[in-house]
Amino acid sequence: MNEGMLKPKNIKPNERLSLYRTLFCLGMTIFIPSLGMSIVHVVLPTLVSKFDTTLSNANWVVISYLLSITSLVLVGGVLGDRFGRKRLILMGLGVFIFASVFAALSLNIWTLIGARMVQGIGAAFLLSQSFALAGTALPKNKTGEAMGLLGTMAATGTALGPLIGGLIVEWLNWPFIFWAMLPLSVVSYYFCNVFLPEDSEDKVDSKRLDLISMALLCTSLLCFTLFISSSASLSSQTNTGLLGVFALSLSLFINSQKDNEHAFIRLKLFRNTYRNTLLTESFLVDATAMATLVVGPFYLTYVTNLSPANVGLVMAIGPFVGALSGYPAGRIVDYYGSGKALIFGLCQIGLGVLCYAYFPLFFGVYGYIVALFIMTPGRQLFLAANSTYVINSVTNSEKGQASGLLNLSRNLGLMTGASVGGASFTLFLGTDVVSSATLEQLNTAYSMTFLIMFFLLMLSILGIIYTKIRERKYI
């Protein structure tokens, strides 16, 4: 049988029921953080009015959540490896529940921002364990299926968030956005506590925590995330300071891990060049996906002349297609193997990006939708294959760290794509005032932004093939 052609084995009814329960619990661990991210976007204008604050301050309701996730998701993975992944999931849900109550009762914007930061801590613990448990609690020939389901649940949470949030704001009041997440979180806590399997004994030898190393890692990630997400609104001196602290903290962290018996993260984890290449590729793919979300609305508004409601409808197609294609993508990975699925998924993403660059110029909004239908399933196939390889390429005692690295690369990619995509579009546009740009300027800026993305994706595919051949790895 060819590599990767792992046909599902016969599973007894009770084992199948246990499998579905585990998959359901894992799905909820990624659905809740995704919903928590997307549900608040529609409430920002209401918060500006309710708390008599600025839009810049209100945006921190979103940014603070992302900061916590990005800064702590790798730490959460390490803690899961050492103290138990199920325990970290239950702890994450507990923190998320507490923070949701805190957010709903907030009396000013800064209290709400603090609550969202705490909520992000809970989300980081959940996300850091999802891929790790998929690699340890399920049969190896079901890993792709689990990764595909996680992709589907993430896309579903992202798609439902604005819809649910909009209905709540229209019919009730903004605190009910957070009250509505309570029953979902409580039910998830119950099911995870009852149905998730207990952790195996394959944890790291040492449970001792190097708190200084952990603080250095969190500081470096926090500074880099702040730089990426807020560089446009901060002074050049502040940005330089953030980059300086990031570089210093990261350097000190790496040095502290060398020849350290109680290393927070063992540096040997990064000796696999092929895995490092895939993590970098994950960063680039998600940066590309976020760029479509940032640049797309400007193009649809000023070139195709769609109303805001219709722009939102078109933008919702991506998460909807992602939700439908995630699970089948995982089944494809299990059947054909992660190696073939990786390359095919990347090629499909590249084709989709190329379609983004040109189809809307000739076919308008219909060309944009066609590009969405090409790129989104390709992204889901790549993510499922990438996650499957990364998780299966490490030992059980390292799966939490691998899960943390996967989520970290994706979060950094999303945040970088939002920043760089918008900056690239503005650069080629030649003006900061989009409404004053000519149709030719808009078309040029739009196409050039995605052509650059296409070029980078093609280079990365060649890099993956080269690395695979050089290391003679046949996945």
C-alpha positions as CSV (number, residue, x, y, z in Angstrom):
1,M,0.0,0.0,0.0
2,N,1.3,3.5,-0.9
3,E,2.5,5.8,1.8
4,G,-0.3,7.4,3.7
5,M,-3.0,5.2,2.3
6,L,-4.4,4.4,5.8
7,K,-7.9,3.0,5.4
8,P,-9.9,3.1,8.5
9,K,-9.9,-0.1,10.5
10,N,-13.0,-1.7,11.8
11,I,-14.0,-0.1,15.0
12,K,-16.2,-1.6,17.6
13,P,-19.5,0.3,18.4
14,N,-18.3,1.3,21.9
15,E,-15.0,2.4,20.6
16,R,-16.7,4.4,17.9
17,L,-18.9,6.1,20.5
18,S,-15.8,7.0,22.5
19,L,-14.1,8.3,19.4
20,Y,-17.1,10.6,18.6
21,R,-17.2,11.8,22.1
22,T,-13.6,12.7,22.1
23,L,-13.9,14.4,18.7
24,F,-16.9,16.4,20.0
25,C,-14.9,17.6,23.0
26,L,-11.9,18.5,20.9
27,G,-14.2,20.4,18.5
28,M,-15.5,22.5,21.4
29,T,-12.0,23.4,22.6
30,I,-11.4,25.2,19.3
31,F,-15.0,26.4,18.6
32,I,-15.3,28.4,21.8
33,P,-12.1,30.4,21.3
34,S,-13.0,31.1,17.6
35,L,-16.5,32.2,18.6
36,G,-15.0,34.4,21.4
37,M,-12.8,36.1,18.8
38,S,-15.3,36.9,16.1
39,I,-18.4,37.6,18.2
40,V,-17.2,40.9,19.5
41,H,-16.4,42.7,16.2
42,V,-20.0,43.8,15.6
43,V,-20.3,45.2,19.1
44,L,-17.4,47.7,18.8
45,P,-19.6,50.6,17.6
46,T,-22.0,50.0,20.5
47,L,-19.1,50.0,23.0
48,V,-17.9,53.3,21.7
49,S,-21.3,54.8,22.3
50,K,-22.1,53.0,25.6
51,F,-18.7,53.8,27.3
52,D,-18.2,57.2,25.5
53,T,-14.8,56.1,24.3
54,T,-12.8,56.2,21.1
55,L,-12.8,53.5,18.4
56,S,-9.0,53.0,19.1
57,N,-9.8,52.2,22.7
58,A,-12.7,49.9,21.7
59,N,-10.4,48.0,19.4
60,W,-8.4,46.9,22.4
61,V,-11.3,44.6,23.3
62,V,-10.2,42.6,20.2
63,I,-6.4,43.2,20.5
64,S,-6.2,42.2,24.2
65,Y,-7.8,38.8,23.5
66,L,-5.2,38.2,20.7
67,L,-2.3,39.3,22.8
68,S,-3.1,36.8,25.6
69,I,-3.6,33.9,23.1
70,T,-0.4,34.7,21.2
71,S,1.7,35.3,24.3
72,L,0.5,32.2,26.2
73,V,-0.4,29.5,23.7
74,L,3.1,28.0,23.6
75,V,3.4,28.2,27.4
76,G,0.0,26.4,27.6
77,G,1.3,23.6,25.4
78,V,4.4,23.2,27.6
79,L,2.2,23.1,30.8
80,G,0.0,20.5,29.2
81,D,2.9,18.3,28.5
82,R,4.1,18.5,32.1
83,F,0.9,18.6,34.1
84,G,-1.8,17.0,32.0
85,R,-3.6,18.1,28.8
86,K,-7.1,17.4,30.1
87,R,-6.3,19.4,33.2
88,L,-5.3,22.4,31.1
89,I,-8.4,22.2,29.0
90,L,-10.6,22.2,32.2
91,M,-8.6,25.0,33.6
92,G,-8.9,26.9,30.4
93,L,-12.7,26.5,30.3
94,G,-12.9,27.6,34.0
95,V,-10.9,30.8,33.2
96,F,-13.0,31.4,30.1
97,I,-16.2,31.1,32.2
98,F,-15.0,33.4,34.9
99,A,-13.8,36.0,32.4
100,S,-17.1,35.9,30.5
101,V,-19.0,36.8,33.7
102,F,-16.4,39.5,34.4
103,A,-16.8,40.9,30.9
104,A,-20.6,40.9,31.0
105,L,-20.6,42.9,34.3
106,S,-18.0,45.4,33.1
107,L,-18.8,49.1,33.9
108,N,-16.2,50.7,31.7
109,I,-14.1,50.0,28.7
110,W,-10.9,49.2,30.6
111,T,-12.6,46.7,32.8
112,L,-13.9,45.0,29.7
113,I,-10.5,45.0,28.1
114,G,-9.0,43.4,31.2
115,A,-11.8,40.8,31.2
116,R,-11.0,40.0,27.5
117,M,-7.3,39.6,28.3
118,V,-8.2,37.0,31.0
119,Q,-10.6,35.4,28.5
120,G,-7.7,35.1,26.1
121,I,-5.7,33.3,28.7
122,G,-8.4,30.6,28.9
123,A,-8.6,30.5,25.1
124,A,-4.8,30.0,24.9
125,F,-5.0,27.0,27.2
126,L,-7.8,25.5,25.1
127,L,-6.1,26.0,21.8
128,S,-2.7,24.8,23.1
129,Q,-4.2,21.4,23.9
130,S,-6.6,20.7,21.0
131,F,-4.0,19.5,18.5
132,A,-2.0,17.7,21.2
133,L,-4.9,15.6,22.4
134,A,-5.9,14.9,18.8
135,G,-2.5,13.2,18.4
136,T,-2.6,11.2,21.7
137,A,-6.2,10.4,22.4
138,L,-7.1,9.1,18.9
139,P,-5.8,6.3,16.7
140,K,-3.0,7.5,14.5
141,N,-5.0,6.8,11.3
142,K,-7.6,9.2,12.6
143,T,-5.3,12.2,13.2
144,G,-6.1,13.8,9.9
145,E,-9.9,13.4,10.5
146,A,-9.5,15.1,13.9
147,M,-7.5,17.9,12.4
148,G,-10.1,18.4,9.7
149,L,-12.8,18.6,12.3
150,L,-10.9,21.2,14.3
151,G,-10.6,23.2,11.1
152,T,-14.3,22.9,10.5
153,M,-15.1,24.0,14.1
154,A,-12.8,26.9,13.9
155,A,-14.3,28.1,10.7
156,T,-17.8,27.6,12.1
157,G,-17.1,29.6,15.2
158,T,-15.6,32.4,13.0
159,A,-18.6,32.4,10.7
160,L,-21.3,32.3,13.5
161,G,-19.7,34.9,15.7
162,P,-20.8,38.1,13.7
163,L,-24.2,36.6,13.0
164,I,-24.9,35.7,16.7
165,G,-23.3,38.9,17.9
166,G,-25.4,41.1,15.6
167,L,-28.6,39.4,16.6
168,I,-27.8,39.8,20.3
169,V,-26.9,43.5,19.9
170,E,-30.0,44.2,17.9
171,W,-32.5,42.4,20.1
172,L,-30.9,42.5,23.6
173,N,-27.8,44.4,24.8
174,W,-24.1,44.0,24.5
175,P,-23.5,42.2,27.8
176,F,-25.6,39.3,26.6
177,I,-22.8,38.5,24.1
178,F,-20.8,37.3,27.0
179,W,-23.7,35.9,29.0
180,A,-24.6,33.8,25.9
181,M,-21.2,32.1,26.0
182,L,-21.7,30.9,29.6
183,P,-24.0,27.9,28.9
184,L,-21.9,26.8,26.0
185,S,-18.7,26.9,28.1
186,V,-20.3,25.2,31.1
187,V,-21.7,22.4,28.9
188,S,-18.3,22.0,27.3
189,Y,-16.7,21.8,30.7
190,Y,-19.0,19.0,31.7
191,F,-18.5,16.9,28.5
192,C,-14.7,17.4,28.6
193,N,-14.6,16.4,32.2
194,V,-16.6,13.3,31.6
195,F,-15.6,12.1,28.1
196,L,-12.1,13.2,27.5
197,P,-9.7,10.4,28.2
198,E,-7.2,10.7,31.0
199,D,-3.7,11.7,30.1
200,S,-1.2,9.0,29.4
201,E,2.0,8.8,31.4
202,D,4.1,10.0,28.5
203,K,4.9,13.4,30.1
204,V,8.3,15.0,30.4
205,D,10.6,13.7,33.1
206,S,10.8,16.9,35.0
207,K,7.8,18.9,36.2
208,R,9.9,21.7,37.6
209,L,9.1,25.0,36.0
210,D,11.8,27.5,35.1
211,L,9.7,30.6,35.8
212,I,12.4,33.0,34.6
213,S,12.5,31.3,31.2
214,M,8.7,31.3,31.0
215,A,8.6,35.0,31.7
216,L,11.3,35.7,29.0
217,L,9.3,33.7,26.4
218,C,6.0,35.5,27.3
219,T,7.7,38.9,27.2
220,S,9.3,38.3,23.8
221,L,6.0,37.1,22.3
222,L,4.0,39.9,23.9
223,C,6.4,42.6,22.5
224,F,6.4,41.1,19.0
225,T,2.6,40.8,19.0
226,L,2.2,44.4,20.2
227,F,4.5,45.5,17.4
228,I,2.6,43.6,14.8
229,S,-0.9,44.5,15.9
230,S,-0.3,48.2,16.9
231,S,2.7,49.4,14.9
232,A,0.6,51.8,12.8
233,S,-0.8,53.6,15.9
234,L,2.5,53.7,17.9
235,S,5.4,56.1,17.6
236,S,8.6,55.0,15.9
237,Q,10.4,55.1,19.3
238,T,7.9,52.8,20.9
239,N,8.1,50.4,18.0
240,T,11.9,50.4,18.1
241,G,11.7,49.7,21.9
242,L,9.3,46.8,21.4
243,L,11.5,45.2,18.8
244,G,14.5,45.7,21.1
245,V,12.9,44.1,24.1
246,F,11.6,41.3,21.8
247,A,15.1,40.5,20.5
248,L,16.7,40.8,23.9
249,S,14.1,38.6,25.7
250,L,14.2,36.0,22.9
251,S,18.0,35.8,23.0
252,L,18.1,35.4,26.8
253,F,15.4,32.7,26.6
254,I,17.3,30.7,24.0
255,N,20.5,31.0,25.9
256,S,18.7,29.9,29.1
257,Q,17.5,26.7,27.4
258,K,21.0,25.5,26.4
259,D,22.3,22.6,28.5
260,N,19.4,23.2,30.9
261,E,18.2,20.0,32.7
262,H,14.9,21.7,33.4
263,A,14.6,23.5,30.1
264,F,11.2,25.1,29.5
265,I,11.4,24.1,25.8
266,R,14.1,21.7,24.7
267,L,15.8,23.2,21.7
268,K,16.2,19.8,20.0
269,L,12.5,20.2,19.1
270,F,13.7,22.7,16.4
271,R,16.3,20.4,14.8
272,N,13.7,19.0,12.4
273,T,14.3,21.3,9.4
274,Y,11.2,20.0,7.5
275,R,8.9,20.6,10.5
276,N,10.4,24.1,10.9
277,T,9.7,24.8,7.2
278,L,6.1,23.7,7.6
279,L,5.6,25.9,10.6
280,T,6.9,28.8,8.6
281,E,4.6,27.8,5.8
282,S,1.6,27.8,8.2
283,F,2.5,31.4,9.1
284,L,2.6,32.4,5.5
285,V,-0.7,30.7,4.6
286,D,-2.6,32.3,7.4
287,A,-1.0,35.7,6.6
288,T,-2.4,35.3,3.1
289,A,-5.8,34.4,4.4
290,M,-6.0,37.4,6.6
291,A,-4.8,39.7,3.8
292,T,-7.9,38.7,1.8
293,L,-10.1,39.7,4.8
294,V,-8.3,43.1,5.1
295,V,-8.0,44.0,1.4
296,G,-11.2,42.4,0.2
297,P,-13.7,44.8,1.8
298,F,-12.0,47.8,0.3
299,Y,-12.1,46.3,-3.2
300,L,-15.7,45.1,-2.9
301,T,-16.8,48.5,-1.6
302,Y,-15.0,50.9,-3.9
303,V,-14.7,48.8,-7.1
304,T,-17.8,46.6,-7.2
305,N,-19.9,49.2,-5.3
306,L,-21.5,46.7,-3.0
307,S,-23.4,47.9,0.1
308,P,-21.9,47.1,3.5
309,A,-24.5,44.4,4.1
310,N,-23.6,42.7,0.8
311,V,-19.9,43.1,1.5
312,G,-20.4,41.3,4.8
313,L,-22.4,38.6,3.0
314,V,-19.7,38.0,0.5
315,M,-17.0,37.9,3.2
316,A,-19.0,35.3,5.1
317,I,-18.7,32.9,2.2
318,G,-15.1,32.1,3.1
319,P,-15.8,30.8,6.7
320,F,-18.9,29.0,5.4
321,V,-16.8,27.1,2.7
322,G,-14.1,26.5,5.3
323,A,-16.7,24.9,7.7
324,L,-17.9,22.6,4.9
325,S,-14.5,21.6,3.6
326,G,-12.5,21.1,6.9
327,Y,-13.7,17.6,7.8
328,P,-13.5,16.2,4.3
329,A,-10.0,17.6,4.1
330,G,-9.0,15.6,7.2
331,R,-10.4,12.4,5.7
332,I,-8.3,13.0,2.5
333,V,-5.2,13.5,4.7
334,D,-5.8,10.2,6.5
335,Y,-6.3,8.4,3.1
336,Y,-3.5,9.8,1.0
337,G,-1.0,10.9,3.6
338,S,0.0,14.3,4.8
339,G,2.9,14.7,2.3
340,K,0.8,14.6,-0.9
341,A,-2.0,16.6,0.8
342,L,0.4,19.3,1.8
343,I,1.6,20.0,-1.7
344,F,-1.8,19.7,-3.3
345,G,-3.3,22.1,-0.7
346,L,-0.5,24.6,-1.2
347,C,-0.9,24.5,-5.0
348,Q,-4.7,25.0,-4.6
349,I,-4.0,28.0,-2.3
350,G,-1.6,29.4,-4.9
351,L,-4.2,29.0,-7.7
352,G,-6.8,30.7,-5.5
353,V,-4.5,33.6,-4.7
354,L,-3.8,34.0,-8.4
355,C,-7.5,34.0,-9.1
356,Y,-7.9,36.7,-6.4
357,A,-5.4,38.8,-8.3
358,Y,-7.2,38.7,-11.6
359,F,-10.7,37.2,-11.6
360,P,-12.4,40.2,-9.9
361,L,-10.9,42.5,-12.5
362,F,-12.7,40.7,-15.3
363,F,-15.8,39.1,-13.5
364,G,-16.4,41.5,-10.6
365,V,-17.8,40.1,-7.4
366,Y,-18.5,36.7,-9.1
367,G,-14.7,36.4,-9.8
368,Y,-14.0,37.2,-6.1
369,I,-16.5,34.4,-5.0
370,V,-14.9,31.9,-7.4
371,A,-11.5,32.7,-5.9
372,L,-12.9,32.1,-2.4
373,F,-14.2,28.7,-3.5
374,I,-10.8,27.7,-4.8
375,M,-8.5,29.0,-2.0
376,T,-10.5,28.1,1.1
377,P,-10.7,24.3,0.6
378,G,-7.0,24.4,-0.3
379,R,-6.2,26.2,2.9
380,Q,-8.3,23.7,4.9
381,L,-6.5,20.8,3.2
382,F,-3.1,22.3,4.0
383,L,-3.9,23.0,7.6
384,A,-5.2,19.5,8.2
385,A,-2.1,18.0,6.6
386,N,0.3,20.4,8.2
387,S,-1.1,19.8,11.7
388,T,-1.2,16.0,11.2
389,Y,2.5,15.9,10.2
390,V,3.7,18.3,13.0
391,I,1.8,16.5,15.7
392,N,2.8,13.0,14.5
393,S,6.4,14.0,14.1
394,V,7.0,14.5,17.8
395,T,6.9,12.2,20.9
396,N,3.9,12.1,23.1
397,S,5.7,14.2,25.7
398,E,6.3,17.0,23.1
399,K,2.8,17.1,21.5
400,G,1.7,20.0,23.7
401,Q,4.7,22.1,22.6
402,A,4.0,21.1,19.0
403,S,0.4,22.1,19.4
404,G,1.5,25.4,20.9
405,L,3.9,26.1,18.0
406,L,1.1,25.4,15.5
407,N,-1.2,27.8,17.1
408,L,1.5,30.4,17.6
409,S,2.5,30.3,13.9
410,R,-1.1,30.7,12.8
411,N,-1.8,33.6,15.2
412,L,1.3,35.4,14.2
413,G,0.5,34.8,10.6
414,L,-3.1,36.2,11.0
415,M,-1.8,39.3,12.8
416,T,1.0,39.9,10.3
417,G,-1.3,39.4,7.4
418,A,-3.7,42.1,8.8
419,S,-0.8,44.5,9.1
420,V,1.3,43.7,6.0
421,G,-1.7,43.1,3.7
422,G,-3.2,46.5,4.5
423,A,0.2,48.2,4.3
424,S,1.0,46.6,0.9
425,F,-2.4,47.7,-0.5
426,T,-1.9,51.3,0.7
427,L,1.7,51.4,-0.7
428,F,0.6,50.3,-4.2
429,L,-2.5,52.5,-4.0
430,G,-0.4,55.6,-3.5
431,T,-2.8,57.3,-1.1
432,D,-4.1,56.8,2.4
433,V,-7.6,58.0,1.4
434,V,-9.1,54.9,-0.4
435,S,-12.2,56.8,-1.5
436,S,-10.2,59.3,-3.5
437,A,-8.3,56.6,-5.5
438,T,-9.1,56.0,-9.1
439,L,-10.4,52.7,-10.4
440,E,-7.1,52.0,-12.1
441,Q,-5.2,52.6,-8.8
442,L,-7.6,50.3,-6.9
443,N,-7.2,47.5,-9.4
444,T,-3.4,47.8,-9.5
445,A,-3.0,47.9,-5.7
446,Y,-5.4,44.9,-5.4
447,S,-3.7,42.8,-8.0
448,M,-0.1,43.6,-6.9
449,T,-0.9,42.7,-3.3
450,F,-2.1,39.2,-4.2
451,L,0.6,38.7,-6.9
452,I,3.2,39.2,-4.1
453,M,1.4,36.7,-2.0
454,F,1.4,34.3,-4.9
455,F,5.1,34.7,-5.5
456,L,5.9,34.0,-1.8
457,L,3.7,30.9,-1.8
458,M,5.4,29.5,-4.9
459,L,8.8,30.1,-3.3
460,S,7.6,28.3,-0.1
461,I,6.4,25.3,-2.1
462,L,9.9,25.0,-3.7
463,G,11.4,25.3,-0.2
464,I,9.3,22.5,1.2
465,I,10.1,20.2,-1.8
466,Y,13.8,21.1,-1.4
467,T,13.8,20.5,2.3
468,K,12.0,17.2,1.9
469,I,14.4,15.9,-0.7
470,R,17.5,17.0,1.2
471,E,16.4,15.3,4.4
472,R,15.1,12.3,2.5
473,K,11.8,12.5,4.5
474,Y,8.9,10.6,3.0
475,I,5.9,11.5,5.0
